[in-house]
Amino acid sequence: MKTNISTLFLIVLFEVFACTNISEKEKENTINVDYELSADQTHNRWSSAIEPVLKVPSGSVIKVGTEEASDQQLNVNSTLEDLANLSFDPIHPLTGPVYVEGAEPGDVLKVTLHQIELGDWGWTAIVPGFGFLSEEFTEPYLKTFELSKDSKTARFSENIHIPLKPFPGVMGVAPATDSMLSTIPPRANGGNMDDPNITEGATVYFPVFVEGALFSIGDTHAAQGHGEVCGTAIEAPMNIVYEVEVIKGRRSISEPQYETADYYSVTAFAPTIDEAAQKATRFMVDYLEEEKGMDRNDAYALCSLAGDLKIAEVVDVPHMLVSMHMPKNIFKD
């Protein structure tokens, strides 16, 4: 039986289309989730005294639901009156803590963000008394957004559409204290870093301060500029799939660091941008010296030639966060 060229072309086209669909479906199913936590399994303080809601072995993959920053005090139909009644007490519901078996003080907890899925709405606001220019912007302001898991942009106005780049604003491990610390500022344990570069695919490294690490995550943002200057991003509920792994016997770190396919990054918190930037530079010099075997002077010079300082946030008083990125493609080994 003869097959004409048109028929053959259709067969090949069909097979290519089928293979493409299969590969995309397979890609979606490559991450096997071991445990799940719902968005109501939360806390909103940092403390070693908070009991874990889940205990997992190193290497576990966990899917969590997260609430937006107000913890359901606001919704897509909220008004300025609702904003006026906003209480800061429930702010930053964090899903967790998760106890990771084998994690001990001095270890590093590696957290890989495999998938981040948007919820169906979000909000941003100017809250009087809060924000980088709080003395200038004293009137309340609220804008809400309708979203979906497939949304690529948020409609800010008729002629402004903001690209979405979802990420967790807050994540970290428990500090070595039984005091109930606020989640507002970033600290050595991570916390409210609000770094818009820590998106899907990023791997974050946290110093471990207590047994089990006690990892938590939340305050998810659909979009945010570097600085988060008015005090809020597009605050939105999400689902996140992440993996935890305990790293022992390697270089210790004093504050979180992270990496993507394109660069390695250190983070540093301090009361001022200058202090945070100095710390970040020093942390990157340490990294290049210890991990890349560089002379310290060479490392410092490389930070000047290729390092990229970025302001993550300036509003979470009393601390600000600065990161430094070092591109991976400059290293040819």
N, C-alpha and C positions, 0 to 999 in steps of 0.2 A: 504494500500500500504506500502510495506517495503522499508526502506531507508538503503542502505548498509553503512558501516563505512566510506568508502572512500568518498562517496557523502556527508555524514554528516560533515566530516572533511573539505571538500571544502566549504560547506555552512558557517561553523563557521569562516573559514579563510577569506572568502569574507566579512562577516559582521564585523570582526575585522578590516580589511583593510579599509572598507568603513567608519567605525566610526573614525578611525585614521585620514583619509582625511578630514572628516567633522570637527573634532575638530581643526585641523590645520587651516582650512578655517575660522571657527568661530573665532579662535584666531586672525586671521588677521583682522577680521571685528569688533572686540570688541571695538576699539577706533573710536568713531564718531568725525570727524573733523567738527568744527563749522565755522572756517574761514581759508582762504588761502592767502598767500602772495607770489609773484613771486620773482625771483632772481634779478629783476631790480628795486625792491622797497627798495633801500638801501641808506645808508649814510656812512661816514667813519671818523666821529669825535664823541667825547663824549661832549654833551652839553644839558642843559635844554632848549635851544632855538630852537632845532631841532623839527619841527612839527611832531606829530605822523602820521603814514600812516594808522593806524587802531585803533579803540577804542572798547574794549571788556569788558564784565563783568567778575568778578572773577569766576574761574572755567571753563573758556573757553579753548578749545583745538584748536590749531592753527598749520597748516601745512605751512612750509616755504621752498622756494628754496634758496640756498646760492651759491654764486660764490666762486671760489678759491681765494687765497689771492691777486693775482696780478690784479684781476678784468678784466680778459680776455686779459691782455697784453701778456700772454704766452698761448701756446696750446701744444697739444701732439707732434707736429712736430717742436717746437721751437728749435732754435740753440743758441750758445753762443753769436752770434750777437744780437739776440733778448734780451738776458739777459743783455747785455751791455747797451741796450736802455731802460731798466726797470726804470720806474719812481716810486718813493715812494709816490707820491701824492695820487694816487687812492688806495693805499694798505689798505687791510682789509675792503672790502665792507660788511656792516652789514645790514641784513634784519630787517627792522623796522624803527623807534621805534613803539612799541605797547603800547598804553595807557590802563592801567588796572583800571577800575572804582573802586573807593573806596580806592585805595592805597594812603596813605599819609605819609609824613616824620615821621619816627619812627616805621612804620610798617615793616613787612618782606614780601618779594615777594618769594613765593615758586614756583619753575619751575621744572616740571617733564619731563624728556626726554623720551618720549614713544617709538619713532621709529627714527632710523637714517639710511638713505638709500644712499649708495655710488653712485657717478656719474660715468662717463665712462672714466675718465683719471685723472692723477695727476702728480705733479712735485716736485722735491727737488733741491736745489741749494746752492752753496757757493757764496755769494755776497761779493766782496772785501770791507773791512771796516766794515763788520757786522759778528757777531758770537763770541763765547766765546774765540776762539784762532785766532782772526782776524789779529793779527800781524804776525802770522806764516803762515796762509793760505791766500795768497794775489792774487792768480789766480782764475778767475771765473770758475765755474763748474756747469753743469746742467744735470739732468737726468729726463726723463719723463717715465710715466708708463701708460699702457693701463689697464683699470679697467672695471668693470661692477657692477651692484647692487648685483650680486651673488658672486663676488670675495671674496675669503678667504685669499689670499696671494697676495703680489706684487713681481714680478720678478726683484730683484735688479741686479742679474747676473745669469749666467748659473747654478751656484751651491749655490746661496743664494736667498731664498724666504722668504719674511718678512710677518709674520702674520698681518692681518689688524684688527684694533680696532678703528673704526671711532669715532670721537668726535668733538665738536665745540671748537676751540682754543680760540675764543673770544665770550663772552656773558656778559651782564651786564645791569644795569639800568643807568639812566642819573645822573650825579653828580649835586650838587646844585650850578651850575655856568652857565652863558650864554657864557663863553669863549669856543672856539672850541678847545678842547684838543685832542692831538694825541691819536690814538688807540694803539700805540706800547707798552707802559708799562702797567702792571696791576696796579690797584688802589683799593681803598676801594669799589668802585662801581662794581668791577669785572674786566671787560675788558679783556686784553690779558693774561689770566691766563695760557693758554697752559698746562693744567693739563690732562695727558692722562688717568686718572682714571675717568673722568667725561664723561662716555660713556652711551650708551642706557640703560635705566632703572634707572639711577642715578636721585636723587632729589637734586636740588641746592637751597640754601636760600640766598637771597640778601637783604641787608639793603636798605630801600627806603629813598631817599633823596629829591624827588620832587613829587608833585601831579601826580598821574597816573603811577608812577614808570618809564615809558618810557623804556621798555625792548627791547633789540636788540641782534641779534645772528649772527655769521658768522665765517670766517677764519677756515673752517672745515678741519680737518686732517684725512687722512685715516690710518696713523700710525705715531707714534712718541715715541722716547725714553724719559725717564725722563731727563730733562735738555734742550732738543732741542739744543744741543751744537753748531751745525754749523749754526743755525739761522733759519732753515726751517724744517718742517716735510714733509710728503707726502701731499702737498697742493692739495685739490681736491674739486670740487663742490659736493653738496649733497642736499638731501631733509630731513627735520627734522619735526617730529610731536612732539609738546610739549604742556604742560598744565600750565596755570598760576593760582595761587590762592593767595589772599591777606590774611596774617595772622596778626591779631590784638591782642593786650593785652597779648602777651607772651614775653618770653625772647628776649631782643633786642640784636642785633649783630652789630659789627662795620665794619666787612669785610665778604665776602661770606663764607659760610660753605656748606657742602654737605653730602649726605649719600647714601649708596647702601644697598643691602640686608645683606651685611657682616660687614660693619663698618660705623661709623660716622667719619666725617673728618672736620677739620677746615683748613682755608688757611690764609696765612699772607704774605704781600709784604714788602720789605725793600730794601735799596741800597746794602746790603750785605747778604750773606747766614746766617751768624751768627745772625744778627739782625732779619731776617725773621724767623729763627728757634726758637729764644727766644720768639718772638711774638706768633708763632704757639703753642708753649708749654703753654704759658700763656692763650691763648684762649681755649685750651683743658682743662686746670685746671678750668677755668671759667665754661665751659660747664658741667664738671663732678660735680662741686659744685652746680650749679643752677638747672641742669636737673636731676641729679642722687642723689642729696641730700648728697653728700660726704663732709666730713671734708676736708679743703683745703690742709692740709699736706698729707692726704691719697690720694687725687686726684693727687698731684704732684708726690708722690711715684708711683702711678699706671701708670702715664705717662712714668715713667722710666722703669717699668716692662712690660707694654703691649702696650704702644704707639709706633707708627711707623712713624718717620719723613721721609718725601720724598721730594726731590727737584723736583719741577714741571718744572721750567725753569730758565735759568741763562743768557739769551741773550737779554731780552727786556729792555734795559737800559732806565732810570736809576734804574729800580726796578727788583728784582728777586722774585720768589714765592716759598714758602715752605708750605707743608701741613703736618698735623699729623693725622694718622688714629688710631681709637680706635676700636678694634673688638667688635662686639655685643654679640658674644657667651660667653663672660666671665661673663656677667650679667645674673644671674639665676632667677631674679624676673620677 
